[in-house]
Amino acid sequence: MLLAHASKAILRNSSRLAIRKTLTPGTVLATERLFHAAKCSVADPKFHSAAAPVDARRWKSSARPTTDASSYAQEEQETRDAYNVAQHLQGASACKQAGIDGLGITQPSTIYRNLTFQELFQHEIQNREGEVANAEYGDTFMIDTGKFTGRSPKDKWIVKNIGSESDQNVDWGSVNQPVKPEVFDELYEKAIKHMNEVDKLYVFDGFCGANPSSQRKIRFVHEMAWQQHFVTNMFIRPENSKQIENFEPDFTIINACSQVNEDWERHGLNSDVAVAFNIEKKVAVIFGTWYGGENKKGIFSLMNYWLPMATPAQLPMHCSANVGKRGDSALFFGLSGTGKTTLSADPHRYLIGDDEHGWDEEGVFNFEGGCYAKTINLSEETEPDIYRAIHTDAMLENVKLVEEGDKLIPDYFDVSKTQNGRVSYPIHHIHNYYKPQRAGHPENVIFLTCDAFGVLPPVSKLTKGQAMYHFLSGYTAKVAGTERGIKEPQATFSACFGAAFLTLCPTRYADLLAQKMEQHGAHAYLVNTGWTGGPYGVGHRMSIKDTRACIDAILDGSIQNVNFEQDSVFGLHIPTELPHVDSKVLNPRNAWDNKDEFDAALKKLAGMYAENFKQYQGKGSEDYTQYGPKV
């Protein structure tokens, strides 16, 4: 199933590659990095970052020192060239040396373990796994994942081992579908049989979680170089070879994506695609889908199981996080389209991570070592950090490439393949990332929503109970144009802003968040990045200027010094004034011309909230229903 047109792409790039052969890979990348740095330093003053923020309580020695753009590029280049934990294992003992013989994989005579970025790029080209894209800031590899351009949630399964810990704790249902152990065993045997029939495999050993005290060791077994490239981008690489000596993974994913399960009907599954996890056996198998995100979100679902079960319990979160120069960290929860990525990429703060984090006894930490961003309508003007991160070592997924002479240029506005085009890249591609990847306990927790009904305020302060209510609700709205068939705004609720990845009952996570916030004195806010002055089609989208001003007031603490008024339906505490925000905008009712229509729309949305929340009544340590809207 490798791309038939890959050879054409390689030939198309042959003249460019021939020129590049006169340079070493390191020289080529250094040239690209310096071009990237020079352009950024002119185009964007924030590229010249100040010293990385330091939390005086910890990690002071890990903070990245002050650096200008060119020295940062050189530092990154030197680090990349020096890093090498790769192993090329050959012969009859290759599988044993790689540690995968215990899985039953014993026949492949060549194992590529933890290849460098330079080697992965060479393998991708030699294997004809995709095409070389000539992105503005450097050549990147682009792969096509076939008909699956997103996750396949109906094909995700967890083994129901009767009487086991997971049997008693997993929130079984449409998200966590149970599968019998004997079905999993058949799938596992099929995957192992296939792996034993190929000549070479790619094995990645790495980590999930930036805090060593709660970190998990993970292993991936793949058929193709690009798949190892993806997990190398997304997870935490070992710092040195010693870290993966005698490596005993906490969990292994065997990705047999080129195979399908012909026996799916007999097995009682939904299709010939299967993503199946056996928590007790510490192994998962993937069949039939080439989408890279299955690797990433599979481990995230496991972290959502492991961390709350730990002693003491730790909180996994589907959120972005950043940290200020005072060491003050903040969390941003939000579904797609709410501005989570944009708002956490703050020019005055430093990025911890953009998607998955944990909150333990020491503070917050990134699960990942990279970012997985959407590319739809991407431009340097709208998302400069992401756009500039697309250079050598990044990897594009399902992005249209346009021929311009002997080059293939990414066209992020052509979504004929999918609206879910993606790019994965190591987090150090973001210039103002926070090198420790962890910080102290957050001072502020921000829930982002895109309210297309136009009735929620741009910012409101939440009580502890309200925070849990809105966390469990996970509300945003879809508008016309986001999905086929949508004609008017539709409310969307996703528990904890990530229902698809919650392995336990959502109230378990809400209880943990409540405990953490109360213990560490964190403040909670609801920020609406959606419509004001009327619903979608009548009002207008909240300006990024106003939203930024609201976020700034939260993060600098000035919102604590203003007066608030409370609305009568949701009970939200709305500031009456904020620096740089029109007071008319702050209370959404004042922004509507027709107050009766506003009141009706507010009550309509409140009813949707209440209906959705019925599923949580009587669950958890506290019934949070009482903190919802009055309907």
N, C-alpha and C positions, 0 to 999 in steps of 0.2 A: 504493500500500500504506500510505498514511498512515492513522492511526487514525480510524475512522469516528466514534468517540464523543468525539473531541477537542472538537468544536463544543459538545457538551452540557456538557463540563467548563468551557469558557470561559464559557458562559451561566450555569452554576451559580456561577461565581466572579465574575460581573459586578457584583453589588452590592458585594462587597468591593473589587473593582478600581475601581469608581466612586468610592468613598471615597478610595482611594489616589491617584486622579488629582489630588486637591487638593494632594498633596505631590509634591515632586520625587523621582525614584528615589533620589537620594543621601540625602534626609531619611528616606525609608522605611527604607533599609538602616541608616542611623545609629541609628534608633530600635530596629531589631531587634538590632543589635550591642550597644547599651547594655543592652537587656533581657537579652541573652545573657550579657554581662559581669557584670551585677549578680547574676543568678541563680547563675552559676558561682562568683562570689566568696563567696557565702554558703554554697552547697552543697559546695564543695570548696576547702579551704585551699590546695591546690597550684596553684590557678589564679593565685595571687599568686606568680609565679615569681621566683626570684632572677636575678641577672645571668646571661646566657648564658655557657656555659663557654668558656674561652679556652685554646687551645693556644698556649703561649708561643712555640712555634717558627713559627707562621704564623697568618694570618687574624685577628690580634688586633683590628684596626680594624673587622672585619666583625661582631663579636659584637653581639648585640642587647642594649641596655642594660636595666637594671632598670626595670620598669614595673608599675603596678598594673592591675587588670582594665579599669577604665573608660578609662584613657589608652591601653591597648593597643587597645581597640575603636576609639577615636578615630583612633589612628595607622593602623590597618588601613583605616578608612573613607577617610581623607585620601589614602592611597596608591592605593586603588582608584579614587577619583574623578579623581585626577591622571593615571592611566595611560591612554594612548590612542595606539596605533600603527595604528589601523584605517584602512582604505582602502575607499571605495565607488567602484569603477571602472565606468564606463558608456560605452557606445558601441562602435564597431567595433574600437577598439584596446584594449578592456578586457583581453582575454586576454594581449595582448603586454605591457601594463603590469604585469600580475600575474606575468609570467614563465612562463606555462603554454603559450604558443604553440609552444614547442620540443617539447612533448609531442604536438603535433598537435591540441590543443584550441584552436580559433580562432573558433568561432561564437557562444558565449554573449555577450550584450551587457551583462550585469551580473555583476560579480565582487565578492563581499564578502570582503575579506582581513583576517584577524586582528581580527575585531570585538571590541569590549569586552564584558564580561559583561552590562552594561546592554543593549546592542544585541542580544546573543544571546537574552536573555530575551524581548525584544520580538519578535524574529523567530520564535522558537519558538511564541509565542502567535499571532501573525499567520498563520503557516503551518499552524497547527492540528496540530502535530507530536506533541502529547501533552497532559498535564494539569498544572495548577498544584496542587501539594500544599502543604497548610498545615501544615508541620512545626513542632514546638514552638518552635524558635529562629529561624524565618523561612521565608517561602515559597520553595519550590524547584520546579524543573520535573521531571516524571516522564514517562519514555517507556517504551513497550512494544516490545520487540524481536521480537515475533512468536514463531514456533515455536523460534527459536534463542535460548536463554537462557544459552548458554555457548559456548565455542569449539567448532569443528568440526575436530578434529585429523585425521580421515581425509580431509579435503578441503584440507589444507595441502600445497603442492607447491613444489619448488625446481627451477629450470631446470638441467638437466645439460648445460652447455656443454662439449662434449668437448675435453679438453686444457687447459681453463682452470684458473686457480688454485682456484676453488671446486670444480671437478670432482675435483681431486686432494686436497682437504682436507675437504670435507663428509663427515660420517658418514652415508652413504646407508643407508636402511632404512625402517622403519615410521614413524619420527619425521620424517625428512627424505626424503620420497618424490620420486623424480626424475620430471621431465616434460620432454618434448622441446621444443627451442627453437621449432619450427614450431607446436606447440600453444599455447605461450605467445603467440606472435605473433598467432595468431587471437584469443585472449582479449583481448589488448591492443587490437587493432583494433576489436573489439566494444565494449570499454569506451570508447574514444575516440569511436566513432560515437555512442554513447548520450550522452556528455557534450556532443557538438556539437549534439544535438537538444533540449537544455534551454535555457531562457532565462537562468537564473542559476546560479551555482556559489559554493561557499564554499571559500576557500583559506586554509590555516593554514601559516605558516612559523615554525618554532621550532627547539628544540635538545633533544638527548638527552645528558645528562651534565653535571654541575655544574662539572666541572673543565675550563676552556677548553682546556687542552693536549690533552685526549683527547675533547673534545666533538664530536658529529656534528650537522650541519645536516639537518633533516628537513622535508619538505613533505607535506601532505595535501590532496587534492582531494575534496570531498564534495558531495553533493546537498542536504543538509539542515543547518539551523542547529544542531540538537542534536548532530550529529556533530562539528561544529567546537567546540561547547561541551565535548564530551568530551575532545578532544585538547588544548584550551586548559587544561582542568583537569589533565590527566595529564602533559603535557610542559612543558618550560621555555620560558616566553614571552620574546620579545625585550624587552630593557630599554628600548629606544627605537627610533625609526623608522630610525635610521642602521644598526642591526644587520641590517636586512632590505633595505637598498638593494642593488640588483644581486645579490640572493640566489641563490647557486648551491648547491642542496641536494646533500647526499651520497646521499640516497635520497628517492624519492617514492612515496607510496601513493595510487593512484587507486581510490576506493571507489565502485563501481557496484552497491551492495547491492540496489537495486530490480530489477536484471536477473539472469536466471539463464542458465546455459549449456545450451541445448537440445541441443548436440552432445557432451555429456559422454561418451556411450558410444563415439562415433566417436573421441573424443580419448583414450580409455582411462582416464578418471577414474572416481571412485567415485560421484558424484552431480552434480546440476546446480549445486551450490555449489562455488566454487573460490576459494582464497586462494593466489595463485601469485606467487613471488618470482623475479626475474631479477637475481642479484647483480652480474653483469658490466654489465648495462644500467642498474643502479641504480634499478629501478622494480618495483613490485608492483601487482597488480590484485585486487580483491575482488568476488565475485559471490554473490548469493543469500542472504547472511547479514547481518542488521542488528545483530548483537551487537557492542557497543562494544569489548569486550576484544580482538577481532581486530586492531584498530589498535594497541593497547598492546603485546600480546605479539608481534605481527609485528616491531616495531622491537626488542624485547628479543631475539628470535631473531637478528636481524642484529648486535646488539651482542655476542652470544655468538660470532659469527663474526669480526667486525672486531677486537675487543680482543686476543684471543690471537695474532692474525696481525700485530699491530703490532710495531714495534721501538723500545724493548724491549717484550716481551709484557706485556699487562695482563690482569687476571683479572676477568671478568664474574661476578656472583653473584646467585642468587635467594635473597635474605635481607633481613632488616630490620637497621637499624643505629641505635645511639644513642651519645651521648657524655656523659661526666661533666664536672664542674666543673674537673677537672684537665686536661681535654683528652684524657682516656683514652677511646678509642672501643672499641666491642664489636660483634661481628656475631652475628646470630641466624638460623641456618638451621633450617628445619622445614617439613613439609608441612601441608596443611590440617588443623586440629583439634589441633595440637600446642601452641598458645599463642604462636606467633611474634609476632602483632600485640599481644596482651595484655602479654607480658613485655617487649617492647621499648618499650612505652609506660610508662616508669618515672617515677613522680612525682619522683624525685631526679636524673633525668637528662634529656637533651634529645634529641628525635627527629631523626635525620638523614633517614630514610626508612623506609617499611614494606615494600618489596617487591623492588626491583631496585637493585643497586649495582655499582660497579667498584672495583678496587684497583690503583692504578698506582704510579709511582715516588714520588709525593707523599703518598699515603695513600688513604683510602676516600672515595667520593663517590656521591651519589645520581644515578641515571639520570634520575629523573623530577621533575616539579614538583608532583605531587599524589599522592593516595591513592585506591585502588579497593577499598573494603571490602565484605565481605558484610554483609547486613542481617538475616539469619535470626535470629529471637528477640532482636533488638537492643533493649536498654533502657538507660536512663541509669545504672541501678545496675550492670549487668554491663560495659558498655563506654562510660563517660562521655565519653571523648575523641571517639569516633566519633559518638556520639549528638548531642553538642553541635556537631559539625562540619557537621551537616546543617542548613544555613541558606542564605540567598540566595547564589547562585553555585554551590552544590553541585548535583548532578543525580542523581536516583533512577532506577534501572532495574528494571522488572518487580516493583515493590512494590505490594501491594494497597492501594487507597485506599478509605476508608470514609466515607460521607456523614454528617456531623454538622451539621445545620442547613444553612447555606450554605457549609460548609467541607468539604474533602476531607482527611481525616487519615490518614497512613500507618499501616498495621497490619503491623508487622514479624513478627508471629507467624502471620499467614495466609500459608502457603506453597503455596496451591492452584495458583498460577501456576508457581512454581519455588522450589526451596530455594536457588537461586543469585541471589536478589535482591541488588542492588548499589547502592552510592552512590559517585560520584566527586566529589572536592572538592580545591581547591588546598591544598597542604600548610600554608599559613599559617592554615588553619582550625583546625589543632592549635595550641593556645596555646603550648606549650613546645617548638615545633619549633626546630631550630637553623638560623638564617638563612643561614649560609654554605653549608649543604648538603654540606659536606665536612669531613673532620677528618684527623688524623694516622693513622699506621699502627696498626691495632687491637692492643690488648694481649691481648684474649680472643676466642676463636672458640667459639661455643656451638652444638652440634648438638642440636636438640630432637626428641624422639620421644614418641609416645603409645603405650606398650607395653601392649596389652590382655591380654597373657599374664601380666603381673605379675611378671616375673622380672628386669627390668633395674633397677639402683639409681636412686634419685632424682637422684644426681649422681655422676659418676666422672671422674677425670682420665685423659686419653688421651696416649699417646706420639705422636710424629710419625707413625709408621707406622700406628698404630691410628686416628689422626685421618683419614688418607687412606682407610683401609678403610671407616670409617663414613661418610665423605663420599661415596664411590662407592656405598655401599649405599643411603643415603638412606631408612632404614627408619622406618615407622610401622605402625599396625594399624588396620583398619576394624572397627567393632563393629556389632552388630545395631541397626538404626534409621538408620544413616548412608546405606545404599543398599538398594534392594529385593533380597530374596533372601538377605541375609546373616543367618545364624542363630548363628554363633559367630565369634570373632575371626579375622580374616584378615590375614596379613602383607602389607604393601605396600612395594615397593622402587622408588625413583625416583632415578636417578643424580644426584648433586650436588644433591639436593632440588629438582630441576627438569628431569627428563629430557625433558619435552615441548618444551623450548625450547633444547636443546643442539644446536647446528649442527655441532660438531666431536665427535670421539670423547671420551667422558667422561674418559678418562685424561689428556687434554690439560689439562683444568681441574684435575684432582687434582695433576698435576705442578706446575702453576703455584701452586696453594695451598700445596703443600709448600715450594716455593722461597720464597714470600712469608713464610710463618710462620717458617721457619728464619732468613731474612735479618733479620727484625724482632723475633724472640724472642717471638712470640705463643704463648699457651697455649691448649690445646684441651680441651673438656669435652663429655661426653654427659649431657644432662639428660632424665630420663624424667618426663613430665607425666601418664603413664597410670595403671595400676593397681598397687596394693600389697596384700600380705596374701592374694593369690590372684588368679586371672584374672578377667576381666570376668564378672560374674554371681555371683562368690563373694567376691572382695576388694572394695576400694573405691578410688575415684579419688584420686590424690595430692592432698592439700589445696593450695590456692593459697598458703596461708601457708607450708607447707614448701617449695614450689617457689620462692617469692619469697626465702625465707631462703637457699636454695642459690644462687640467682642473685646475691643480695647478697654472699655469701661469695666468689663468683668475682670480682665486680666490685670489691670493696673489698680483695681480696688476702688476706683472712684464711684462705682455704682453703689457701694455700701454707704455713701454719704448723701444720697438723694432721698426725696420723699416718694412714697409709693401709694397707689390706690388699688383697690381690689375689685375685680369684676365679679358680677353676681352669679354667673353660671359656672365657670371653671374655677373660680376662687383664686385666680392668678394675681400675683402682686406685680403691678405694672408701674415702672418709674414715671413720674410726672415730668421729669426733665433729665436730659443727659447731654454731655458736651458733644457738639457737632451733629446732633440729631434734632430734626424739627419735632417739637412737642406734639404737633398734630398727628404725626405718624406713630408716636409711641402708644397711644390708645387707638386701636383699630376702628372703634365705633366712630371716633371723630373724623376719620378719613373717608367714611362713607357719606354720600349725599343723602341716601334714603335710609334713615335709621331703622325703620320697620323691617326693611329687607335685611339689614345687618342682623337684627335680633332674631329673625327667622332662620337665617343661615347659621348663626351661632348655636341655636337650639338644635338644628339639624345635625351639625357636627357633634355636639354633645351627645346626642342620641346614638350616633355611630360608635363613639367611644364606649358608652355604657353597654351597648349590645356586645361589642367585642370583649369587654372585660368580664362578662358573665362566666367565662371559662376559668377565671382565677378566683372566683368567690369561694371562700372557705379553705383556700390552699395557702401554704407558707406559714411562717411564724405569726403573721398578722394579715388580716383581711384588708387589703389596700383599697377595696371598693369605696370605702368611706371618703377617700381623698380625691375621688373623681368629680366630674361635673354634676350639678344638680339638675335632674331632668324629671 
